[in-house]
């Protein structure tokens, strides 16, 4: 990185002197001289100023560009320093986390024997970790509840005596509906079949209930 001494940062180039006259040369040199000599010296000095002016202007432009570059580089250096500090911070944090992982891996972790659940007469499942659970239909097995939702332990159910889980009304209803629905809800009628005069596919209609299925086996 280019780094100038602090005393040179922002240093301005000296301004070129103004053109002089013969009288100015006499006063500045403070020596006896003829008028022609003073005019000749003043002309030579002014000619030198004219020749130096382009070089001086170029130097000013270069100095301004250099100052802008230095400012930009200072800003970049500050950004690099911030990112470097952040990188070091996260690197130290990763080292700490890695050490913590190694410590945990080296420490023996307690192995859970599972969470014992018991069923009460109110329809609740009481877990050994201190929570209560209820299922709309069936129990943990029917709902594939293999792990406790609180402690994460494997659900352990009592094997004896056999659990008598309360069955919801929806399950009972499904058991009742095992028979065909038409037999479940259709009223019993001793059909009195009469001719439908071609209005039904079976050619018959019941005069009592309006069924047009026709006699079985027709």
Phi, psi and omega per residue, in radians:
X1 nan 2.322 3.075
X2 -1.292 2.203 -3.116
X3 -2.413 1.933 3.096
X4 -1.481 2.666 3.033
X5 -1.001 2.608 -3.083
X6 -1.005 -0.592 -3.091
X7 -1.238 -0.315 3.136
X8 -1.662 -0.223 3.125
X9 -1.248 2.220 -3.133
X10 1.327 0.154 -3.132
X11 -1.215 2.296 -3.113
X12 -1.654 2.488 3.085
X13 -1.227 2.498 3.099
X14 -1.164 2.541 3.138
X15 -1.305 2.568 3.064
X16 -1.236 2.542 3.125
X17 -1.201 2.782 3.111
X18 -1.330 2.748 3.048
X19 -1.032 2.577 -3.052
X20 -1.981 2.883 3.071
X21 -1.936 3.060 3.117
X22 -1.088 -0.668 3.129
X23 -1.143 -0.663 3.096
X24 -1.084 -0.661 3.139
X25 -1.166 -0.719 3.118
X26 -1.070 -0.747 -3.083
X27 -1.274 -0.646 -3.097
X28 -1.318 -0.644 3.136
X29 -1.392 -0.543 3.100
X30 0.993 0.793 3.076
X31 -2.366 2.637 3.118
X32 -1.155 2.258 3.118
X33 -2.694 2.629 3.120
X34 -1.278 2.849 -3.131
X35 -1.097 -0.700 3.138
X36 -1.106 -0.668 3.133
X37 -1.156 -0.726 3.137
X38 -1.124 -0.712 3.132
X39 -1.162 -0.656 3.128
X40 -1.155 -0.744 3.129
X41 -1.135 -0.725 3.134
X42 -1.134 -0.680 3.129
X43 -1.140 -0.719 3.121
X44 -1.141 -0.684 3.132
X45 -1.144 -0.761 -3.138
X46 -1.163 -0.620 3.087
X47 -1.126 -0.687 3.088
X48 -1.097 -0.690 3.097
X49 -1.080 -0.742 -3.125
X50 -1.105 -0.691 3.139
X51 -1.252 -0.516 -3.132
X52 -1.436 -0.313 -3.053
X53 -1.047 -0.808 3.114
X54 -1.072 -0.691 3.126
X55 -1.139 -0.700 3.131
X56 -1.135 -0.732 3.120
X57 -1.108 -0.726 3.107
X58 -1.101 -0.692 3.125
X59 -1.112 -0.675 3.114
X60 -1.134 -0.719 3.120
X61 -1.130 -0.733 3.126
X62 -1.127 -0.716 3.131
X63 -1.094 -0.717 3.124
X64 -1.149 -0.738 3.114
X65 -1.122 -0.676 3.119
X66 -1.134 -0.686 3.107
X67 -1.107 -0.731 3.118
X68 -1.125 -0.707 3.102
X69 -1.096 -0.698 3.139
X70 -1.131 -0.704 3.106
X71 -1.109 -0.767 3.133
X72 -1.107 -0.710 3.136
X73 -1.192 -0.611 3.062
X74 -1.106 -0.743 3.120
X75 -1.123 -0.725 3.112
X76 -1.121 -0.661 3.135
X77 -1.133 -0.685 3.092
X78 -1.114 -0.727 3.106
X79 -1.115 -0.733 3.127
X80 -1.115 -0.732 3.135
X81 -1.089 -0.717 3.128
X82 -1.134 -0.790 3.139
X83 -1.142 -0.626 3.126
X84 -1.162 -0.743 3.101
X85 -1.105 -0.708 3.105
X86 -1.108 -0.717 3.119
X87 -1.089 -0.769 3.125
X88 -1.110 -0.671 3.134
X89 -1.081 -0.834 -3.136
X90 -1.236 -0.546 3.081
X91 -1.132 -0.761 3.103
X92 -1.122 -0.652 3.121
X93 -1.149 -0.709 3.119
X94 -1.129 -0.620 3.088
X95 -1.133 -0.718 3.104
X96 -1.107 -0.756 3.136
X97 -1.145 -0.687 3.112
X98 -1.114 -0.707 3.098
X99 -1.130 -0.644 3.126
X100 -1.178 -0.692 3.097
X101 -1.102 -0.757 3.114
X102 -1.103 -0.660 3.128
X103 -1.148 -0.739 3.136
X104 -1.168 -0.660 3.116
X105 -1.151 -0.562 -3.131
X106 -1.392 -0.330 -3.130
X107 -1.529 2.279 3.122
X108 -1.202 2.238 -3.131
X109 -1.660 2.441 3.129
X110 -1.150 2.386 3.131
X111 -1.684 2.176 -3.105
X112 -1.397 2.394 3.079
X113 -1.486 0.024 -3.107
X114 1.872 3.104 -3.124
X115 -2.075 2.051 -3.109
X116 -1.410 2.279 3.113
X117 -1.988 2.471 3.082
X118 -2.272 2.615 -3.064
X119 -1.851 2.296 -3.134
X120 -1.879 3.075 -3.068
X121 -1.279 -0.238 3.139
X122 -1.542 0.012 3.112
X123 1.569 0.246 -3.128
X124 -1.849 2.581 3.009
X125 -1.766 2.101 -3.134
X126 -1.713 2.167 3.139
X127 -1.668 2.690 -3.133
X128 -1.160 -0.364 -3.137
X129 -1.490 0.018 3.011
X130 1.754 0.434 3.120
X131 -2.161 2.832 3.111
X132 -2.117 2.450 -3.103
X133 -2.327 2.626 3.117
X134 -2.421 2.495 -3.141
X135 -2.064 2.453 3.115
X136 -1.175 -0.718 -3.139
X137 -2.255 2.264 3.052
X138 1.165 -2.673 -3.103
X139 -2.315 -2.766 -3.103
X140 -1.051 -0.677 -3.110
X141 -1.156 -0.842 -3.113
X142 -1.107 -0.533 -3.116
X143 -1.709 0.170 3.098
X144 0.962 0.711 3.089
X145 -1.594 1.636 -3.040
X146 -1.655 -0.340 -3.096
X147 -2.302 2.534 -3.123
X148 -1.182 2.335 -3.112
X149 -1.307 -0.167 -3.136
X150 -1.753 -0.991 -3.059
X151 -1.684 -0.233 3.137
X152 1.420 -0.005 3.137
X153 -1.293 2.741 3.125
X154 -1.189 2.314 -3.106
X155 -1.208 2.206 3.112
X156 -2.022 2.061 -3.088
X157 -1.795 2.579 3.073
X158 -1.169 2.497 -3.108
X159 -1.713 -0.436 -3.131
X160 -2.569 2.505 -0.114
X161 -1.218 2.936 -3.097
X162 -1.073 2.342 -3.101
X163 -1.276 2.398 3.054
X164 -1.947 1.552 -3.059
X165 -1.449 2.350 3.117
X166 -1.139 2.287 -3.133
X167 -1.683 2.335 -3.099
X168 -1.254 2.874 -3.115
X169 -1.124 -0.514 -3.138
X170 -1.158 -0.647 3.108
X171 -1.194 -0.726 3.112
X172 -1.075 -0.680 3.141
X173 -1.136 -0.690 3.114
X174 -1.126 -0.608 3.110
X175 -1.146 -0.630 -3.133
X176 -1.263 -0.416 -3.064
X177 -1.656 0.409 3.100
X178 -1.222 -0.543 3.099
X179 -1.251 2.737 3.112
X180 -0.964 2.446 -3.064
X181 -1.100 -0.580 -3.126
X182 -1.170 -0.506 3.082
X183 -1.385 -0.515 -3.087
X184 -1.224 -0.707 -2.997
X185 -1.945 -0.192 -3.086
X186 -1.426 2.197 3.132
X187 -1.178 2.556 3.126
X188 -1.320 2.322 -3.113
X189 -2.471 2.257 3.017
X190 -1.483 1.560 -2.926
X191 -0.980 2.485 2.991
X192 -2.013 1.657 -3.024
X193 -1.392 2.329 3.064
X194 -2.290 2.868 -3.123
X195 -1.215 2.405 3.103
X196 -1.636 0.058 3.116
X197 0.974 0.680 3.052
X198 1.446 0.104 -3.113
X199 -1.473 -0.214 3.094
X200 -2.196 2.775 -3.135
X201 -1.167 -0.611 -3.137
X202 -1.340 -0.292 -3.103
X203 1.402 0.047 -3.109
X204 -2.275 2.822 3.025
X205 -2.642 2.502 3.137
X206 -1.421 2.228 -3.137
X207 -1.292 -0.227 -3.107
X208 -1.652 -0.919 -3.054
X209 -1.894 -0.158 3.135
X210 1.466 0.087 3.132
X211 -1.155 2.388 -3.135
X212 -2.038 0.367 3.121
X213 -1.250 -0.484 -3.134
X214 1.533 2.871 3.088
X215 -1.064 2.545 -3.141
X216 -1.096 2.442 3.116
X217 1.462 0.091 -3.109
X218 -1.282 nan nan
